[in-house]
Amino acid sequence: MPKYGRGLNREVVAAVNEAFITEPFTVREVRRLIKHKGWKPEPPEEYVVVALANGASDNHSPTYKKYFLSTGEGLYELRGEYKGSNWL
């Protein structure tokens, strides 16, 4: 099992789809999710920043799922294929 639920980015996808996080979102909203989930130890700030950036980068590892689109200035949205009740 991944360290943070199904994996931090996958948990963010579910939180957006259940409207716990609204788009566009930032690290701040992900931190709120982490506190809500009660994950201990909480992931370091750098981990969250890198996870979101890698999840939005088409140039990062081809095996890393690209759940997000970066809309600039640290703002992210879900890619269309990850929206909907199948991703809760």
PyMOL Python script that loads the backbone (N, CA, C, O; Angstrom):
from pymol import cmd

cmd.read_pdbstr("""\
ATOM      1  N   MET A   1       0.850  -1.188   0.000  1.00  0.00           N
ATOM      2  CA  MET A   1       0.000   0.000   0.000  1.00  0.00           C
ATOM      3  C   MET A   1       0.888   1.242   0.000  1.00  0.00           C
ATOM      4  O   MET A   1       1.870   1.297   0.740  1.00  0.00           O
ATOM      5  N   PRO A   2       0.552   2.247  -0.827  1.00  0.00           N
ATOM      6  CA  PRO A   2       1.331   3.477  -0.838  1.00  0.00           C
ATOM      7  C   PRO A   2       1.324   4.143   0.535  1.00  0.00           C
ATOM      8  O   PRO A   2       0.443   3.906   1.362  1.00  0.00           O
ATOM      9  N   LYS A   3       2.309   4.962   0.745  1.00  0.00           N
ATOM     10  CA  LYS A   3       2.474   5.604   2.042  1.00  0.00           C
ATOM     11  C   LYS A   3       1.282   6.471   2.437  1.00  0.00           C
ATOM     12  O   LYS A   3       0.902   6.497   3.608  1.00  0.00           O
ATOM     13  N   TYR A   4       0.689   7.179   1.481  1.00  0.00           N
ATOM     14  CA  TYR A   4      -0.420   8.084   1.793  1.00  0.00           C
ATOM     15  C   TYR A   4      -1.674   7.628   1.052  1.00  0.00           C
ATOM     16  O   TYR A   4      -1.931   8.042  -0.078  1.00  0.00           O
ATOM     17  N   GLY A   5      -2.440   6.777   1.705  1.00  0.00           N
ATOM     18  CA  GLY A   5      -3.651   6.240   1.086  1.00  0.00           C
ATOM     19  C   GLY A   5      -3.307   5.456  -0.167  1.00  0.00           C
ATOM     20  O   GLY A   5      -2.454   4.570  -0.132  1.00  0.00           O
ATOM     21  N   ARG A   6      -3.959   5.774  -1.264  1.00  0.00           N
ATOM     22  CA  ARG A   6      -3.700   5.118  -2.554  1.00  0.00           C
ATOM     23  C   ARG A   6      -2.529   5.762  -3.277  1.00  0.00           C
ATOM     24  O   ARG A   6      -2.205   5.388  -4.404  1.00  0.00           O
ATOM     25  N   GLY A   7      -1.900   6.722  -2.634  1.00  0.00           N
ATOM     26  CA  GLY A   7      -0.850   7.551  -3.237  1.00  0.00           C
ATOM     27  C   GLY A   7      -1.333   8.983  -3.173  1.00  0.00           C
ATOM     28  O   GLY A   7      -2.509   9.254  -3.416  1.00  0.00           O
ATOM     29  N   LEU A   8      -0.448   9.896  -2.852  1.00  0.00           N
ATOM     30  CA  LEU A   8      -0.857  11.284  -2.632  1.00  0.00           C
ATOM     31  C   LEU A   8      -1.632  11.854  -3.826  1.00  0.00           C
ATOM     32  O   LEU A   8      -2.722  12.398  -3.652  1.00  0.00           O
ATOM     33  N   ASN A   9      -1.081  11.732  -5.027  1.00  0.00           N
ATOM     34  CA  ASN A   9      -1.754  12.328  -6.174  1.00  0.00           C
ATOM     35  C   ASN A   9      -3.105  11.669  -6.448  1.00  0.00           C
ATOM     36  O   ASN A   9      -4.060  12.350  -6.820  1.00  0.00           O
ATOM     37  N   ARG A  10      -3.192  10.367  -6.271  1.00  0.00           N
ATOM     38  CA  ARG A  10      -4.467   9.665  -6.483  1.00  0.00           C
ATOM     39  C   ARG A  10      -5.506  10.125  -5.463  1.00  0.00           C
ATOM     40  O   ARG A  10      -6.687  10.246  -5.786  1.00  0.00           O
ATOM     41  N   GLU A  11      -5.065  10.380  -4.230  1.00  0.00           N
ATOM     42  CA  GLU A  11      -5.972  10.894  -3.199  1.00  0.00           C
ATOM     43  C   GLU A  11      -6.429  12.310  -3.528  1.00  0.00           C
ATOM     44  O   GLU A  11      -7.567  12.675  -3.235  1.00  0.00           O
ATOM     45  N   VAL A  12      -5.557  13.110  -4.131  1.00  0.00           N
ATOM     46  CA  VAL A  12      -5.943  14.460  -4.559  1.00  0.00           C
ATOM     47  C   VAL A  12      -7.008  14.368  -5.651  1.00  0.00           C
ATOM     48  O   VAL A  12      -7.981  15.122  -5.631  1.00  0.00           O
ATOM     49  N   VAL A  13      -6.830  13.451  -6.602  1.00  0.00           N
ATOM     50  CA  VAL A  13      -7.821  13.253  -7.665  1.00  0.00           C
ATOM     51  C   VAL A  13      -9.191  12.950  -7.050  1.00  0.00           C
ATOM     52  O   VAL A  13     -10.194  13.547  -7.440  1.00  0.00           O
ATOM     53  N   ALA A  14      -9.229  12.039  -6.104  1.00  0.00           N
ATOM     54  CA  ALA A  14     -10.498  11.686  -5.457  1.00  0.00           C
ATOM     55  C   ALA A  14     -11.083  12.889  -4.721  1.00  0.00           C
ATOM     56  O   ALA A  14     -12.289  13.126  -4.787  1.00  0.00           O
ATOM     57  N   ALA A  15     -10.242  13.650  -4.021  1.00  0.00           N
ATOM     58  CA  ALA A  15     -10.725  14.806  -3.251  1.00  0.00           C
ATOM     59  C   ALA A  15     -11.312  15.879  -4.162  1.00  0.00           C
ATOM     60  O   ALA A  15     -12.293  16.525  -3.796  1.00  0.00           O
ATOM     61  N   VAL A  16     -10.730  16.080  -5.338  1.00  0.00           N
ATOM     62  CA  VAL A  16     -11.283  17.036  -6.295  1.00  0.00           C
ATOM     63  C   VAL A  16     -12.627  16.516  -6.814  1.00  0.00           C
ATOM     64  O   VAL A  16     -13.592  17.273  -6.923  1.00  0.00           O
ATOM     65  N   ASN A  17     -12.681  15.240  -7.126  1.00  0.00           N
ATOM     66  CA  ASN A  17     -13.922  14.671  -7.667  1.00  0.00           C
ATOM     67  C   ASN A  17     -15.051  14.626  -6.649  1.00  0.00           C
ATOM     68  O   ASN A  17     -16.221  14.628  -7.032  1.00  0.00           O
ATOM     69  N   GLU A  18     -14.730  14.587  -5.377  1.00  0.00           N
ATOM     70  CA  GLU A  18     -15.799  14.627  -4.375  1.00  0.00           C
ATOM     71  C   GLU A  18     -16.011  16.029  -3.833  1.00  0.00           C
ATOM     72  O   GLU A  18     -16.745  16.220  -2.863  1.00  0.00           O
ATOM     73  N   ALA A  19     -15.362  17.022  -4.463  1.00  0.00           N
ATOM     74  CA  ALA A  19     -15.514  18.449  -4.147  1.00  0.00           C
ATOM     75  C   ALA A  19     -14.965  18.837  -2.778  1.00  0.00           C
ATOM     76  O   ALA A  19     -15.356  19.871  -2.236  1.00  0.00           O
ATOM     77  N   PHE A  20     -14.078  18.041  -2.214  1.00  0.00           N
ATOM     78  CA  PHE A  20     -13.379  18.453  -0.990  1.00  0.00           C
ATOM     79  C   PHE A  20     -12.333  19.506  -1.342  1.00  0.00           C
ATOM     80  O   PHE A  20     -12.086  20.432  -0.569  1.00  0.00           O
ATOM     81  N   ILE A  21     -11.722  19.354  -2.513  1.00  0.00           N
ATOM     82  CA  ILE A  21     -10.778  20.336  -3.054  1.00  0.00           C
ATOM     83  C   ILE A  21     -11.426  20.920  -4.303  1.00  0.00           C
ATOM     84  O   ILE A  21     -11.961  20.184  -5.132  1.00  0.00           O
ATOM     85  N   THR A  22     -11.377  22.251  -4.437  1.00  0.00           N
ATOM     86  CA  THR A  22     -11.916  22.897  -5.636  1.00  0.00           C
ATOM     87  C   THR A  22     -10.778  23.320  -6.554  1.00  0.00           C
ATOM     88  O   THR A  22      -9.662  23.599  -6.115  1.00  0.00           O
ATOM     89  N   GLU A  23     -11.096  23.359  -7.831  1.00  0.00           N
ATOM     90  CA  GLU A  23     -10.101  23.752  -8.832  1.00  0.00           C
ATOM     91  C   GLU A  23     -10.205  25.239  -9.134  1.00  0.00           C
ATOM     92  O   GLU A  23     -11.293  25.811  -9.059  1.00  0.00           O
ATOM     93  N   PRO A  24      -9.104  25.859  -9.469  1.00  0.00           N
ATOM     94  CA  PRO A  24      -7.751  25.332  -9.417  1.00  0.00           C
ATOM     95  C   PRO A  24      -7.300  25.218  -7.966  1.00  0.00           C
ATOM     96  O   PRO A  24      -7.779  25.954  -7.104  1.00  0.00           O
ATOM     97  N   PHE A  25      -6.380  24.297  -7.699  1.00  0.00           N
ATOM     98  CA  PHE A  25      -5.914  24.090  -6.332  1.00  0.00           C
ATOM     99  C   PHE A  25      -4.406  24.286  -6.241  1.00  0.00           C
ATOM    100  O   PHE A  25      -3.689  24.297  -7.241  1.00  0.00           O
ATOM    101  N   THR A  26      -3.961  24.440  -5.006  1.00  0.00           N
ATOM    102  CA  THR A  26      -2.539  24.654  -4.721  1.00  0.00           C
ATOM    103  C   THR A  26      -2.092  23.664  -3.653  1.00  0.00           C
ATOM    104  O   THR A  26      -2.870  22.830  -3.188  1.00  0.00           O
ATOM    105  N   VAL A  27      -0.846  23.773  -3.282  1.00  0.00           N
ATOM    106  CA  VAL A  27      -0.304  22.950  -2.200  1.00  0.00           C
ATOM    107  C   VAL A  27      -1.108  23.177  -0.922  1.00  0.00           C
ATOM    108  O   VAL A  27      -1.281  22.256  -0.123  1.00  0.00           O
ATOM    109  N   ARG A  28      -1.589  24.373  -0.731  1.00  0.00           N
ATOM    110  CA  ARG A  28      -2.359  24.697   0.481  1.00  0.00           C
ATOM    111  C   ARG A  28      -3.587  23.795   0.628  1.00  0.00           C
ATOM    112  O   ARG A  28      -3.858  23.282   1.714  1.00  0.00           O
ATOM    113  N   GLU A  29      -4.325  23.606  -0.464  1.00  0.00           N
ATOM    114  CA  GLU A  29      -5.503  22.748  -0.413  1.00  0.00           C
ATOM    115  C   GLU A  29      -5.117  21.282  -0.189  1.00  0.00           C
ATOM    116  O   GLU A  29      -5.834  20.540   0.482  1.00  0.00           O
ATOM    117  N   VAL A  30      -3.992  20.879  -0.750  1.00  0.00           N
ATOM    118  CA  VAL A  30      -3.517  19.505  -0.534  1.00  0.00           C
ATOM    119  C   VAL A  30      -3.124  19.320   0.928  1.00  0.00           C
ATOM    120  O   VAL A  30      -3.367  18.260   1.503  1.00  0.00           O
ATOM    121  N   ARG A  31      -2.524  20.331   1.528  1.00  0.00           N
ATOM    122  CA  ARG A  31      -2.177  20.271   2.956  1.00  0.00           C
ATOM    123  C   ARG A  31      -3.442  20.097   3.801  1.00  0.00           C
ATOM    124  O   ARG A  31      -3.440  19.353   4.782  1.00  0.00           O
ATOM    125  N   ARG A  32      -4.508  20.777   3.424  1.00  0.00           N
ATOM    126  CA  ARG A  32      -5.786  20.639   4.139  1.00  0.00           C
ATOM    127  C   ARG A  32      -6.295  19.199   4.037  1.00  0.00           C
ATOM    128  O   ARG A  32      -6.800  18.646   5.014  1.00  0.00           O
ATOM    129  N   LEU A  33      -6.162  18.599   2.861  1.00  0.00           N
ATOM    130  CA  LEU A  33      -6.549  17.200   2.670  1.00  0.00           C
ATOM    131  C   LEU A  33      -5.714  16.286   3.569  1.00  0.00           C
ATOM    132  O   LEU A  33      -6.252  15.379   4.204  1.00  0.00           O
ATOM    133  N   ILE A  34      -4.421  16.520   3.623  1.00  0.00           N
ATOM    134  CA  ILE A  34      -3.517  15.701   4.444  1.00  0.00           C
ATOM    135  C   ILE A  34      -3.936  15.755   5.908  1.00  0.00           C
ATOM    136  O   ILE A  34      -3.979  14.727   6.584  1.00  0.00           O
ATOM    137  N   LYS A  35      -4.244  16.943   6.392  1.00  0.00           N
ATOM    138  CA  LYS A  35      -4.692  17.091   7.787  1.00  0.00           C
ATOM    139  C   LYS A  35      -6.037  16.390   8.004  1.00  0.00           C
ATOM    140  O   LYS A  35      -6.252  15.737   9.025  1.00  0.00           O
ATOM    141  N   HIS A  36      -6.937  16.538   7.028  1.00  0.00           N
ATOM    142  CA  HIS A  36      -8.250  15.895   7.104  1.00  0.00           C
ATOM    143  C   HIS A  36      -8.119  14.371   7.169  1.00  0.00           C
ATOM    144  O   HIS A  36      -8.841  13.714   7.918  1.00  0.00           O
ATOM    145  N   LYS A  37      -7.208  13.823   6.393  1.00  0.00           N
ATOM    146  CA  LYS A  37      -6.988  12.371   6.365  1.00  0.00           C
ATOM    147  C   LYS A  37      -6.253  11.876   7.613  1.00  0.00           C
ATOM    148  O   LYS A  37      -6.303  10.691   7.940  1.00  0.00           O
ATOM    149  N   GLY A  38      -5.576  12.785   8.302  1.00  0.00           N
ATOM    150  CA  GLY A  38      -4.858  12.411   9.515  1.00  0.00           C
ATOM    151  C   GLY A  38      -3.603  11.585   9.255  1.00  0.00           C
ATOM    152  O   GLY A  38      -3.194  10.801  10.111  1.00  0.00           O
ATOM    153  N   TRP A  39      -2.988  11.749   8.088  1.00  0.00           N
ATOM    154  CA  TRP A  39      -1.785  10.989   7.763  1.00  0.00           C
ATOM    155  C   TRP A  39      -0.626  11.409   8.636  1.00  0.00           C
ATOM    156  O   TRP A  39      -0.306  12.594   8.735  1.00  0.00           O
ATOM    157  N   LYS A  40       0.001  10.436   9.267  1.00  0.00           N
ATOM    158  CA  LYS A  40       1.159  10.681  10.134  1.00  0.00           C
ATOM    159  C   LYS A  40       2.262   9.719   9.755  1.00  0.00           C
ATOM    160  O   LYS A  40       1.988   8.530   9.589  1.00  0.00           O
ATOM    161  N   PRO A  41       3.476  10.162   9.612  1.00  0.00           N
ATOM    162  CA  PRO A  41       3.833  11.581   9.620  1.00  0.00           C
ATOM    163  C   PRO A  41       3.327  12.253   8.343  1.00  0.00           C
ATOM    164  O   PRO A  41       3.185  11.619   7.298  1.00  0.00           O
ATOM    165  N   GLU A  42       3.062  13.543   8.459  1.00  0.00           N
ATOM    166  CA  GLU A  42       2.637  14.293   7.285  1.00  0.00           C
ATOM    167  C   GLU A  42       3.791  14.364   6.290  1.00  0.00           C
ATOM    168  O   GLU A  42       4.949  14.486   6.690  1.00  0.00           O
ATOM    169  N   PRO A  43       3.484  14.290   5.008  1.00  0.00           N
ATOM    170  CA  PRO A  43       4.569  14.395   4.032  1.00  0.00           C
ATOM    171  C   PRO A  43       5.198  15.780   4.099  1.00  0.00           C
ATOM    172  O   PRO A  43       4.503  16.771   4.319  1.00  0.00           O
ATOM    173  N   PRO A  44       6.512  15.850   3.911  1.00  0.00           N
ATOM    174  CA  PRO A  44       7.179  17.160   3.915  1.00  0.00           C
ATOM    175  C   PRO A  44       6.673  18.050   2.777  1.00  0.00           C
ATOM    176  O   PRO A  44       6.181  17.550   1.765  1.00  0.00           O
ATOM    177  N   GLU A  45       6.792  19.336   2.942  1.00  0.00           N
ATOM    178  CA  GLU A  45       6.356  20.309   1.943  1.00  0.00           C
ATOM    179  C   GLU A  45       6.962  20.004   0.573  1.00  0.00           C
ATOM    180  O   GLU A  45       6.273  20.064  -0.445  1.00  0.00           O
ATOM    181  N   GLU A  46       8.251  19.678   0.558  1.00  0.00           N
ATOM    182  CA  GLU A  46       8.938  19.397  -0.707  1.00  0.00           C
ATOM    183  C   GLU A  46       8.307  18.198  -1.424  1.00  0.00           C
ATOM    184  O   GLU A  46       8.195  18.194  -2.650  1.00  0.00           O
ATOM    185  N   TYR A  47       7.897  17.189  -0.663  1.00  0.00           N
ATOM    186  CA  TYR A  47       7.275  16.004  -1.236  1.00  0.00           C
ATOM    187  C   TYR A  47       5.985  16.376  -1.959  1.00  0.00           C
ATOM    188  O   TYR A  47       5.730  15.911  -3.070  1.00  0.00           O
ATOM    189  N   VAL A  48       5.177  17.215  -1.321  1.00  0.00           N
ATOM    190  CA  VAL A  48       3.894  17.623  -1.902  1.00  0.00           C
ATOM    191  C   VAL A  48       4.131  18.452  -3.168  1.00  0.00           C
ATOM    192  O   VAL A  48       3.488  18.222  -4.192  1.00  0.00           O
ATOM    193  N   VAL A  49       5.046  19.405  -3.096  1.00  0.00           N
ATOM    194  CA  VAL A  49       5.342  20.267  -4.242  1.00  0.00           C
ATOM    195  C   VAL A  49       5.827  19.432  -5.427  1.00  0.00           C
ATOM    196  O   VAL A  49       5.372  19.625  -6.555  1.00  0.00           O
ATOM    197  N   VAL A  50       6.748  18.509  -5.170  1.00  0.00           N
ATOM    198  CA  VAL A  50       7.308  17.682  -6.237  1.00  0.00           C
ATOM    199  C   VAL A  50       6.263  16.707  -6.784  1.00  0.00           C
ATOM    200  O   VAL A  50       6.209  16.479  -7.992  1.00  0.00           O
ATOM    201  N   ALA A  51       5.437  16.132  -5.916  1.00  0.00           N
ATOM    202  CA  ALA A  51       4.401  15.205  -6.374  1.00  0.00           C
ATOM    203  C   ALA A  51       3.432  15.897  -7.329  1.00  0.00           C
ATOM    204  O   ALA A  51       3.075  15.334  -8.364  1.00  0.00           O
ATOM    205  N   LEU A  52       3.008  17.101  -6.992  1.00  0.00           N
ATOM    206  CA  LEU A  52       2.097  17.838  -7.874  1.00  0.00           C
ATOM    207  C   LEU A  52       2.782  18.206  -9.185  1.00  0.00           C
ATOM    208  O   LEU A  52       2.208  18.035 -10.261  1.00  0.00           O
ATOM    209  N   ALA A  53       4.006  18.710  -9.091  1.00  0.00           N
ATOM    210  CA  ALA A  53       4.734  19.108 -10.298  1.00  0.00           C
ATOM    211  C   ALA A  53       4.970  17.911 -11.217  1.00  0.00           C
ATOM    212  O   ALA A  53       4.768  18.008 -12.428  1.00  0.00           O
ATOM    213  N   ASN A  54       5.391  16.794 -10.652  1.00  0.00           N
ATOM    214  CA  ASN A  54       5.631  15.597 -11.468  1.00  0.00           C
ATOM    215  C   ASN A  54       4.334  15.058 -12.062  1.00  0.00           C
ATOM    216  O   ASN A  54       4.331  14.526 -13.172  1.00  0.00           O
ATOM    217  N   GLY A  55       3.237  15.195 -11.330  1.00  0.00           N
ATOM    218  CA  GLY A  55       1.941  14.743 -11.814  1.00  0.00           C
ATOM    219  C   GLY A  55       1.366  15.628 -12.910  1.00  0.00           C
ATOM    220  O   GLY A  55       0.345  15.297 -13.514  1.00  0.00           O
ATOM    221  N   ALA A  56       2.033  16.768 -13.167  1.00  0.00           N
ATOM    222  CA  ALA A  56       1.587  17.682 -14.220  1.00  0.00           C
ATOM    223  C   ALA A  56       2.595  17.788 -15.365  1.00  0.00           C
ATOM    224  O   ALA A  56       2.310  18.412 -16.387  1.00  0.00           O
ATOM    225  N   SER A  57       3.762  17.187 -15.199  1.00  0.00           N
ATOM    226  CA  SER A  57       4.842  17.336 -16.176  1.00  0.00           C
ATOM    227  C   SER A  57       4.839  16.216 -17.208  1.00  0.00           C
ATOM    228  O   SER A  57       4.967  15.041 -16.863  1.00  0.00           O
ATOM    229  N   ASP A  58       4.692  16.587 -18.466  1.00  0.00           N
ATOM    230  CA  ASP A  58       4.762  15.596 -19.536  1.00  0.00           C
ATOM    231  C   ASP A  58       6.194  15.114 -19.760  1.00  0.00           C
ATOM    232  O   ASP A  58       6.414  14.115 -20.446  1.00  0.00           O
ATOM    233  N   ASN A  59       7.161  15.814 -19.189  1.00  0.00           N
ATOM    234  CA  ASN A  59       8.566  15.454 -19.366  1.00  0.00           C
ATOM    235  C   ASN A  59       9.103  14.560 -18.264  1.00  0.00           C
ATOM    236  O   ASN A  59      10.216  14.046 -18.375  1.00  0.00           O
ATOM    237  N   HIS A  60       8.332  14.366 -17.202  1.00  0.00           N
ATOM    238  CA  HIS A  60       8.771  13.496 -16.113  1.00  0.00           C
ATOM    239  C   HIS A  60       8.596  12.043 -16.543  1.00  0.00           C
ATOM    240  O   HIS A  60       8.047  11.774 -17.611  1.00  0.00           O
ATOM    241  N   SER A  61       9.048  11.129 -15.738  1.00  0.00           N
ATOM    242  CA  SER A  61       9.016   9.693 -16.013  1.00  0.00           C
ATOM    243  C   SER A  61       7.748   9.261 -16.752  1.00  0.00           C
ATOM    244  O   SER A  61       6.645   9.647 -16.363  1.00  0.00           O
ATOM    245  N   PRO A  62       7.893   8.469 -17.807  1.00  0.00           N
ATOM    246  CA  PRO A  62       6.710   8.022 -18.552  1.00  0.00           C
ATOM    247  C   PRO A  62       5.801   7.088 -17.744  1.00  0.00           C
ATOM    248  O   PRO A  62       4.649   6.879 -18.126  1.00  0.00           O
ATOM    249  N   THR A  63       6.290   6.532 -16.650  1.00  0.00           N
ATOM    250  CA  THR A  63       5.457   5.642 -15.836  1.00  0.00           C
ATOM    251  C   THR A  63       4.735   6.385 -14.708  1.00  0.00           C
ATOM    252  O   THR A  63       3.916   5.794 -14.004  1.00  0.00           O
ATOM    253  N   TYR A  64       5.033   7.670 -14.533  1.00  0.00           N
ATOM    254  CA  TYR A  64       4.393   8.480 -13.491  1.00  0.00           C
ATOM    255  C   TYR A  64       3.097   9.034 -14.058  1.00  0.00           C
ATOM    256  O   TYR A  64       3.121   9.727 -15.076  1.00  0.00           O
ATOM    257  N   LYS A  65       1.966   8.748 -13.425  1.00  0.00           N
ATOM    258  CA  LYS A  65       0.669   9.197 -13.945  1.00  0.00           C
ATOM    259  C   LYS A  65       0.586  10.720 -13.974  1.00  0.00           C
ATOM    260  O   LYS A  65       0.974  11.402 -13.026  1.00  0.00           O
ATOM    261  N   LYS A  66       0.079  11.223 -15.073  1.00  0.00           N
ATOM    262  CA  LYS A  66      -0.088  12.663 -15.273  1.00  0.00           C
ATOM    263  C   LYS A  66      -1.538  13.033 -14.998  1.00  0.00           C
ATOM    264  O   LYS A  66      -2.341  13.171 -15.921  1.00  0.00           O
ATOM    265  N   TYR A  67      -1.866  13.194 -13.715  1.00  0.00           N
ATOM    266  CA  TYR A  67      -3.235  13.495 -13.304  1.00  0.00           C
ATOM    267  C   TYR A  67      -3.616  14.955 -13.500  1.00  0.00           C
ATOM    268  O   TYR A  67      -4.795  15.272 -13.652  1.00  0.00           O
ATOM    269  N   PHE A  68      -2.624  15.852 -13.498  1.00  0.00           N
ATOM    270  CA  PHE A  68      -2.895  17.284 -13.394  1.00  0.00           C
ATOM    271  C   PHE A  68      -2.424  18.074 -14.607  1.00  0.00           C
ATOM    272  O   PHE A  68      -1.588  17.626 -15.392  1.00  0.00           O
ATOM    273  N   LEU A  69      -2.999  19.274 -14.728  1.00  0.00           N
ATOM    274  CA  LEU A  69      -2.518  20.299 -15.641  1.00  0.00           C
ATOM    275  C   LEU A  69      -2.067  21.464 -14.779  1.00  0.00           C
ATOM    276  O   LEU A  69      -2.790  21.886 -13.876  1.00  0.00           O
ATOM    277  N   SER A  70      -0.894  21.980 -15.046  1.00  0.00           N
ATOM    278  CA  SER A  70      -0.427  23.170 -14.346  1.00  0.00           C
ATOM    279  C   SER A  70      -0.993  24.377 -15.077  1.00  0.00           C
ATOM    280  O   SER A  70      -0.814  24.534 -16.284  1.00  0.00           O
ATOM    281  N   THR A  71      -1.683  25.228 -14.319  1.00  0.00           N
ATOM    282  CA  THR A  71      -2.241  26.440 -14.926  1.00  0.00           C
ATOM    283  C   THR A  71      -1.392  27.661 -14.582  1.00  0.00           C
ATOM    284  O   THR A  71      -1.786  28.797 -14.844  1.00  0.00           O
ATOM    285  N   GLY A  72      -0.214  27.411 -13.989  1.00  0.00           N
ATOM    286  CA  GLY A  72       0.727  28.482 -13.682  1.00  0.00           C
ATOM    287  C   GLY A  72       0.649  28.949 -12.244  1.00  0.00           C
ATOM    288  O   GLY A  72      -0.380  28.817 -11.580  1.00  0.00           O
ATOM    289  N   GLU A  73       1.762  29.498 -11.777  1.00  0.00           N
ATOM    290  CA  GLU A  73       1.841  30.077 -10.429  1.00  0.00           C
ATOM    291  C   GLU A  73       1.430  29.103  -9.331  1.00  0.00           C
ATOM    292  O   GLU A  73       0.805  29.504  -8.349  1.00  0.00           O
ATOM    293  N   GLY A  74       1.779  27.822  -9.491  1.00  0.00           N
ATOM    294  CA  GLY A  74       1.471  26.842  -8.451  1.00  0.00           C
ATOM    295  C   GLY A  74       0.025  26.393  -8.410  1.00  0.00           C
ATOM    296  O   GLY A  74      -0.414  25.812  -7.417  1.00  0.00           O
ATOM    297  N   LEU A  75      -0.721  26.651  -9.471  1.00  0.00           N
ATOM    298  CA  LEU A  75      -2.126  26.251  -9.556  1.00  0.00           C
ATOM    299  C   LEU A  75      -2.261  25.019 -10.447  1.00  0.00           C
ATOM    300  O   LEU A  75      -1.600  24.897 -11.478  1.00  0.00           O
ATOM    301  N   TYR A  76      -3.131  24.115 -10.020  1.00  0.00           N
ATOM    302  CA  TYR A  76      -3.323  22.867 -10.753  1.00  0.00           C
ATOM    303  C   TYR A  76      -4.806  22.581 -10.942  1.00  0.00           C
ATOM    304  O   TYR A  76      -5.647  23.006 -10.150  1.00  0.00           O
ATOM    305  N   GLU A  77      -5.107  21.845 -12.017  1.00  0.00           N
ATOM    306  CA  GLU A  77      -6.444  21.323 -12.284  1.00  0.00           C
ATOM    307  C   GLU A  77      -6.293  19.874 -12.705  1.00  0.00           C
ATOM    308  O   GLU A  77      -5.227  19.461 -13.161  1.00  0.00           O
ATOM    309  N   LEU A  78      -7.366  19.096 -12.552  1.00  0.00           N
ATOM    310  CA  LEU A  78      -7.344  17.719 -13.033  1.00  0.00           C
ATOM    311  C   LEU A  78      -7.412  17.702 -14.548  1.00  0.00           C
ATOM    312  O   LEU A  78      -8.082  18.536 -15.158  1.00  0.00           O
ATOM    313  N   ARG A  79      -6.716  16.751 -15.154  1.00  0.00           N
ATOM    314  CA  ARG A  79      -6.888  16.503 -16.587  1.00  0.00           C
ATOM    315  C   ARG A  79      -8.284  15.903 -16.761  1.00  0.00           C
ATOM    316  O   ARG A  79      -8.774  15.196 -15.881  1.00  0.00           O
ATOM    317  N   GLY A  80      -8.897  16.178 -17.860  1.00  0.00           N
ATOM    318  CA  GLY A  80     -10.271  15.754 -18.108  1.00  0.00           C
ATOM    319  C   GLY A  80     -10.521  14.270 -17.916  1.00  0.00           C
ATOM    320  O   GLY A  80     -11.580  13.877 -17.427  1.00  0.00           O
ATOM    321  N   GLU A  81      -9.560  13.447 -18.294  1.00  0.00           N
ATOM    322  CA  GLU A  81      -9.762  11.994 -18.192  1.00  0.00           C
ATOM    323  C   GLU A  81      -9.815  11.482 -16.756  1.00  0.00           C
ATOM    324  O   GLU A  81     -10.172  10.327 -16.527  1.00  0.00           O
ATOM    325  N   TYR A  82      -9.461  12.339 -15.777  1.00  0.00           N
ATOM    326  CA  TYR A  82      -9.492  11.939 -14.370  1.00  0.00           C
ATOM    327  C   TYR A  82     -10.647  12.576 -13.606  1.00  0.00           C
ATOM    328  O   TYR A  82     -10.679  12.548 -12.376  1.00  0.00           O
ATOM    329  N   LYS A  83     -11.581  13.143 -14.333  1.00  0.00           N
ATOM    330  CA  LYS A  83     -12.756  13.732 -13.693  1.00  0.00           C
ATOM    331  C   LYS A  83     -13.918  12.766 -13.743  1.00  0.00           C
ATOM    332  O   LYS A  83     -14.126  12.082 -14.746  1.00  0.00           O
ATOM    333  N   GLY A  84     -14.684  12.710 -12.648  1.00  0.00           N
ATOM    334  CA  GLY A  84     -15.876  11.876 -12.627  1.00  0.00           C
ATOM    335  C   GLY A  84     -15.885  10.885 -11.491  1.00  0.00           C
ATOM    336  O   GLY A  84     -14.884  10.699 -10.800  1.00  0.00           O
ATOM    337  N   SER A  85     -17.010  10.257 -11.309  1.00  0.00           N
ATOM    338  CA  SER A  85     -17.223   9.364 -10.164  1.00  0.00           C
ATOM    339  C   SER A  85     -16.363   8.110 -10.199  1.00  0.00           C
ATOM    340  O   SER A  85     -16.188   7.465  -9.166  1.00  0.00           O
ATOM    341  N   ASN A  86     -15.826   7.748 -11.349  1.00  0.00           N
ATOM    342  CA  ASN A  86     -14.928   6.583 -11.408  1.00  0.00           C
ATOM    343  C   ASN A  86     -13.638   6.815 -10.640  1.00  0.00           C
ATOM    344  O   ASN A  86     -12.915   5.866 -10.336  1.00  0.00           O
ATOM    345  N   TRP A  87     -13.347   8.067 -10.325  1.00  0.00           N
ATOM    346  CA  TRP A  87     -12.073   8.416  -9.679  1.00  0.00           C
ATOM    347  C   TRP A  87     -12.217   8.771  -8.208  1.00  0.00           C
ATOM    348  O   TRP A  87     -11.300   9.345  -7.620  1.00  0.00           O
ATOM    349  N   LEU A  88     -13.355   8.438  -7.603  1.00  0.00           N
ATOM    350  CA  LEU A  88     -13.545   8.697  -6.169  1.00  0.00           C
ATOM    351  C   LEU A  88     -12.748   7.703  -5.345  1.00  0.00           C
ATOM    352  O   LEU A  88     -12.777   7.756  -4.115  1.00  0.00           O
TER     353      LEU A  88
END
""", "prot")
cmd.dss("prot")
cmd.show_as("cartoon", "prot")
cmd.util.cbc("prot")
cmd.orient("prot")
